[in-house]
């Protein structure tokens, strides 16, 4: 979509050697555009540059495994935000953008990673002043005593000004049904800030889908201020294998075909999340080191073979820490 938008800006083209942008002069239509928009040439140049920068940031998103629907939503949102930005640059009437979002899904499904890339994308098209993503949780927002919470919230908002404030496991802000929980005060304040300062920064609430949906029902004002909801599904087994191969390559390891076959046997029937795959890789590297040490061999230091593959037991998902034989 971004590439299509670039093509629609027909009065500029890039030199393939220098990547510099120059006016087109080969058609009457373009000449007319140039005459009618001669005072806005700088604006048009900026439009193209912004899109090119956004396209580079989008390449990071598209390089992630899976998340097809999330990628599509981000690209549509980017196109919309870019259009509103261009309208503003050209002096057209615009309402302040409200880009507050809810990212729903299990841990390890890419929510924080996508938020960071989104910051880069929206910054590149001029919607955000900074690509910074400030990540916080309940402890960063809630004080221990009366009067401590709002100063903490305002401090966090100041850090996120111009960028993105990501509240992880947002439902933990309100822990109980008791109105004496300071979280309700914080929530009311956030709702007000989301409206009054919506053009200064954006908030992304993240967490499990059901818990986050329930949280959004606590305050009707909160729900109405979140225009974009993105669901992050668990990875399929095939996607988990791809993630393993990418992570292994980043760590400087090649994976044999037999090892890939064993991974598929283990992972394909059991869809899970990215964090589990990282655990598999860590334990696999540890097992490889053990195998090399026992056999007193220094060969194949870069190769992960079938006998090196080690999958954490189910207990690992329940928080067991340490090495399990």
Secondary structure, DSSP 8 states (H G I E B T S, - for coil): -HHHHHHH-TTEEE-TTT--EEE--SSHHHHHHHHHTGGGHHHHHHHHHHHHHHHHHHHHHHTSSS-HHHHHHHHHHHHHHHHHHHHHHTT---------EEEEE-TTSSHHHHHHHHHHHHHHTTSSS---EEEE-HHHH--SSTTSHHHHHHHHHHHHTTSEEEETTGGGGS-SS-TTSHHHHHHHHHHHHHHHTTTT-EEEEEE-HHHHHHHHHH-HHHHHT--EEEEE--B-HHHHHHHHHHHHHHTT-EE-HHHHHHHHHHHTTS-B-HHHHHHHHHHHHHHHHHHHHHHT--TTTTEE-GGG-----GGGGGT--S---
